Amino acid sequence: MTPIEQLSYIVPALTEVVDRIWYAQLEGPTPCAKFSVHDVIDHMIVVGGSFAPLFRGETPPTVAAPAVYGWVPAAEFSTAMNDLLNAAQSPGALDRVIPSPFGEVSGDTFARFVAFDGLIHGWDLAQATGQEWTPPAELVEAVDAFARVAIAPEMRDGETFKEAATAPAEATLLERLVAFSGRNV
């Protein structure tokens, strides 16, 4: 499964989850350490706004999360995520060398990291807000295969990635991937 196919599922699914979040849930905790629901949404808006220009070969602007007063920033989230998906689909995006938080990588590798981040944060938001997050097995398998090779021990600094947690014996493939990302299942 290509990273574009992965993102083409993840982005709309994430947008649907955010669309169903109600304002009173924003300050609730998530399985992502130190992040509330609002923090995960803000993180993804900033990441989307920062990473989209990289896929287009542009210098990213300084992106700040929107000031939110009394509503869920679903429209802002959707705009950032759709721009990110469109940028990843732009001509040459997957072939371009991208300066990422992990060093310079191909656009293909960078898109796979973005898919991993989106898949895991989708699970975080769904868990925190009582929603379903059931991506297709083929997608989870592809993201899992990438993550197990790409996430090197030195990347597990407690901030970028925590140490892998142990998934219960009966865990699903998604739950095993989530545990690999450092979350308790």
C-alpha positions in Angstrom: 0.0 0.0 0.0 1.5 3.3 -1.1 1.8 6.2 1.4 -0.7 8.2 -0.7 -3.2 5.3 -0.4 -2.6 5.3 3.3 -3.0 9.1 3.7 -6.1 9.0 1.4 -7.8 6.8 4.0 -6.3 8.4 7.2 -7.0 12.1 6.4 -10.7 11.8 5.8 -11.1 9.3 8.7 -9.3 11.7 11.0 -11.5 14.6 9.8 -14.6 12.6 10.6 -13.4 11.9 14.1 -12.6 15.6 14.8 -16.0 16.5 13.3 -17.7 14.4 16.0 -15.8 15.8 18.9 -17.8 18.1 21.1 -16.4 21.1 22.8 -16.6 19.7 26.4 -14.2 16.9 25.3 -11.4 19.2 24.2 -9.6 19.3 27.6 -9.9 15.5 28.2 -6.8 13.4 28.3 -5.6 11.2 25.5 -3.4 8.1 25.4 -0.7 10.4 24.0 1.2 11.4 27.1 1.0 15.1 28.0 -1.6 15.8 25.2 -5.3 16.6 25.7 -7.7 16.2 22.9 -7.2 19.8 22.1 -3.5 19.4 22.1 -3.6 16.5 19.6 -5.8 18.6 17.3 -3.5 21.6 17.6 -0.5 19.4 17.0 -2.0 18.0 13.8 -3.0 21.4 12.5 0.5 22.7 13.1 2.1 19.6 11.6 -0.2 19.7 8.6 0.5 23.3 8.0 4.2 22.9 8.4 4.6 19.7 6.4 2.4 20.5 3.4 4.9 23.1 2.0 7.8 20.6 2.4 6.0 18.1 0.1 5.7 21.0 -2.5 9.4 21.9 -2.1 8.6 25.2 -0.3 9.9 26.7 2.9 7.3 26.1 5.6 5.8 29.2 7.2 5.6 29.5 11.0 2.4 27.8 11.8 0.4 28.3 15.0 -2.7 26.5 16.2 -5.8 28.6 15.9 -7.0 30.5 18.9 -10.1 28.6 19.9 -12.8 30.2 22.0 -15.8 28.0 22.5 -15.7 25.6 19.6 -13.8 22.6 18.2 -11.5 23.8 15.4 -12.9 21.2 13.0 -12.8 23.5 9.9 -9.2 24.5 10.6 -8.3 20.9 11.1 -10.0 19.8 7.9 -8.3 22.6 5.9 -4.8 21.7 7.3 -5.3 18.0 6.7 -6.7 18.4 3.2 -3.8 20.7 2.2 -1.4 18.1 3.6 -3.0 15.3 1.5 -3.0 17.5 -1.6 0.6 18.5 -1.1 1.7 14.8 -0.7 -0.2 14.0 -3.9 1.5 16.9 -5.8 3.9 16.1 -8.7 7.3 15.1 -7.4 6.3 15.1 -3.7 7.3 11.6 -3.0 10.6 11.9 -4.9 11.7 15.1 -3.3 14.3 15.1 -0.4 12.6 16.5 2.6 14.2 18.0 5.7 12.3 16.1 8.4 12.6 16.0 12.2 14.5 12.8 11.6 16.9 14.2 9.1 16.7 14.4 5.3 14.4 11.7 3.9 12.6 11.0 0.6 9.1 12.3 0.3 7.9 8.7 0.2 9.5 8.0 3.6 8.3 11.3 5.0 4.7 10.5 3.8 4.9 7.1 5.6 6.0 8.8 8.8 3.0 11.2 8.4 0.7 8.2 7.9 2.0 6.6 11.0 1.5 9.8 13.0 -2.0 10.2 11.7 -3.0 6.6 12.3 -1.8 6.7 15.9 -3.2 10.1 16.7 -6.5 9.0 15.1 -6.5 6.2 17.7 -5.7 8.6 20.4 -8.6 10.9 19.5 -11.0 8.1 19.1 -10.1 6.5 22.4 -10.3 9.8 24.2 -13.7 10.7 22.8 -15.4 7.3 22.7 -15.4 6.9 19.0 -14.6 4.0 16.6 -11.2 3.9 14.9 -11.1 0.8 12.7 -8.8 1.3 9.8 -8.6 -1.5 7.2 -6.2 -4.3 8.1 -4.2 -3.7 5.0 -3.5 -0.1 6.0 -2.5 -1.1 9.6 -0.2 -3.8 8.2 1.5 -1.4 5.9 2.0 1.3 8.5 3.2 -1.3 11.0 5.7 -2.8 8.6 7.2 0.7 8.0 7.2 1.7 11.6 9.0 -1.4 12.8 11.9 -0.7 10.4 11.9 3.1 10.5 11.7 3.9 14.2 15.2 3.5 15.4 16.1 3.1 19.1 17.7 6.6 19.2 14.3 8.1 18.1 12.8 6.8 21.4 13.8 9.9 23.4 10.6 10.1 25.4 9.5 13.1 23.3 9.5 12.0 19.7 8.7 8.4 20.6 8.4 6.7 24.0 9.7 3.3 24.6 7.5 0.6 23.2 4.8 -0.7 25.6 3.7 -4.3 25.9 0.4 -5.1 24.2 -1.9 -7.6 25.8 -1.9 -11.1 24.2 -5.3 -10.6 22.8 -4.5 -7.2 21.2 -5.4 -6.4 17.7 -2.8 -5.5 15.1 -3.7 -1.8 15.6 -3.4 -2.1 19.3 0.0 -3.8 18.9 1.1 -0.9 16.7 -0.2 1.6 19.2 1.8 -0.2 21.9 4.9 -0.1 19.7 4.4 3.6 19.5 4.7 3.9 23.3 1.1 4.0 24.3 -0.5 1.7 26.9 -3.3 -0.4 25.5 
